[in-house]
């Protein structure tokens, strides 16, 4: 019975303490209002100081490569009609899977290729490279401005005195990038987003820029560079084989033509001759002609097979949803910023009230202890 009474008293004390806390928060509501107002003003400054961004998106479909080891029906029929064997037996290499496409897009060589693409800037109607757009017309974000005029203020002042170079500075050492290239690669890496689509074998590529036309053009350029990279990778081995066989085929063709002409000329010159030496030479020329003809025919078949192999390894990409100019900005998101800062302001205001309560409690305890010490003396 005594324990139940004690627990009841503890519960009542906890309830009283909780009510007291809410009373303290209500009494300090002006502090919360002030904190929310401060963060609201900060939100307005952030929105005004942040440039508008526009997003463009492309949905890309790649053909399924699960059956890439077998040729399509049309190519198989063509290979059978040409008398070619073993065309569909080779297994295609699938070391470059769609999961690696985001890594490819974020790689420095790929970003440099995209940065050198020409785009049309809508405000000034000028055709410039992507790197030049970032250098001339791209405005820094609010955090970027804050860093530039706080921590980076010394560098900003030095840049004003030095002035901007008219032409990009060539790197002094190999494997290094000039400042314009570094800035372009950093901006592109931050602005290009790649993710898997909702359906199988689809890829969603989006770019966010401060110019809606530039965003659409840049998204299209990224897709073109990616498809070119993947096609070159998938077909490079087959193309090397094709080039090698084509060189051998041309050599065999010249040898065959020369042997054919030599045999015909010798036969015309020695039509009525019955000497054994003449017959022996004719047999040798006939053997040379037969050998060159066999080699020429074999390489002609291999050349056709190599051409079909290049076609077989070439992936097919289809743009399901093309890039479009955005009519509305994607960022900064005004409502989201205000809601987040209002909640943050309220949280900070409540925190200030609690700090004041703890500080006041500390002072009261300190005074009480000081009074007890003085009374004991």
Protein Blocks (a to p, Z undefined) as FASTA:
>chain_A
ZZmmmmmmmmmmmmmmmmmmmmmmmmmmmmmmmmmmmmmmmmmmmmmmpccddddddddd
dddfklmmpccfklmmmmmmnopghklmpccdfkbcfklmmmmmmpmklmmmmmmpccdd
fklopacdfklmmmmmmccdfklmmmmmmmmmmmmmmmmmnopafbdcddfbghiacfkl
mmmmmmmmmmpccdddfbehiacdddddfbfklmmmmmmmmmmmmmmmmmmmmmmmmmmm
mmmmmmmmmmmmmmmmmmmmmmmmmmmmmmmbcbfklmmmmmmmmmmmmmmmmmmmmmmm
mmmmmmmmmmmmmccdddfbacdddfbdfbdcfklmmmmmmmmmmmmmmmmmmmmmmmmm
mmmmmmmmmmmmmmmZZ
